[in-house]
């Protein structure tokens, strides 16, 4: 069946067809996301060098530096400066990570709408900044649960990570749902389909290797990958909607299999 979650070739063929129809706008949207991410990474790398130099600097040297500039200002100011730079480095890294998450969410939102034939503007990849706490909260919760899975060895982490893969798409389709509800529904939708999505991801490993050698190739490969996963998502979504208009939960989570990811 065309909608089977194991039919990877169907999802990829549909993604290519969509890219032929909306190619230029898709590439511009991906360019915005990748360009900003690369710029922030470059700024972060430059700052990291400065930060590390200060972190390992001999405070006696800093005292001599301040002596020449500020007429024998004590070395304590040098230590305070290093502390300020340390805090700023942490905040800057955190800000870069948050912007990257919001941009990735925006590209998922944009490509999902393109997948459904909606015409939008590439600058709509900034939509995540409209609800930053919702997007970042969902990302943080997914990461925390995945890392808890890592503490239980790799396999539970794999199960948790793939159970939550549809969370962002559910956030887009159901703005009235809470983050936790979207995570629970993702878990329900992915039951029995995690390995199929893993195989779909695995089919893009060649593109991932190319991105590692030449990052701009992601302008093509990222929309391609997202569109294929959108097809997978919709193959899951239709059966879920037939079962119930909205997920029903008890206080303990899902009524069925509530303690198993």
Buried (B, 14 or more C-beta within 10 A) or exposed (E): EEBEBBBBEBBBEBBBEBBEEBEEBBBBBBBBBBEBBEEBEEEBEEBEEEBEEBEEBEBEEBBBBBEEEEEEBEBEBBEEBBEEBEEEBEEBBEEBBBBBBBBBBBBBBBBBBBBEEEEBEBEBBBBBBEBBEBBBBBBEBBEEBBEEBEEEEEEBBBBBBBBBBBBBBBBBBBEEBEBBBBBBBBBBBBBEBBEBBBEBBEBBEEBBEBBEEEEEBBBBBBBBBBBBBBBBBBBBBEEBEEEEEEBEBEEEBBEEEEEEB
